[in-house]
Amino acid sequence: MPKTKPADICQVRCFNTDLVAHVRDSLPDDETLETAETLFAALADKSRLKILHALSNGQELCVCDVATVLDAQVSAASHHLRKLRDLKLLKYRNEGKLVYYSLRDELVTQVLNHVFKEDS
C-alpha cells in the first residue's frame, strides 16, 4: 500500500531559486536574531513582561517597587530582575542599600509600544 503525504506538504521537492536567494539575503544576521530570541524569551513570561512594561517609561524602579507592582515577594521580583539582567535587557545601579533597575536600551520599549499600542 503506497504512503500518502498530508495535504499541507508539497507533493514534489522544488523551490523558486531566485525567491529563496532573495529571502535568504534579507534575513537578519545571527547576532540580530540572537538579540530578538533573547527578547522574545523574556517576553514569554507574564511577570517579566509586567516588569519590562513598568520600566518602559524610562524611569527606574527599585526591587521593592517591582515586587509591589507584581504583588509578589521581593525574592520573586529579584529572581525575575536577575533573569532579565542576565538576558542583558536590564541594567542596575546601587544607591545605598537600594538597587534600582532600568531598561538597557530602547529595543524593549519599541517592542512593547508596538504590542500594547492603544487603538486610535
Secondary structure, 3 states (H helix, E strand, C coil): CCCCCCCCCCCCCCCCHHHHHHHHHHCCCHHHHHHHHHHHHHHCCHHHHHHHHHHCCCCCEEHHHHHHHHCCCHHHHHHHHHHHHHCCCEEEEEECCEEEEEECCCHHHHHHHHHCCCCC
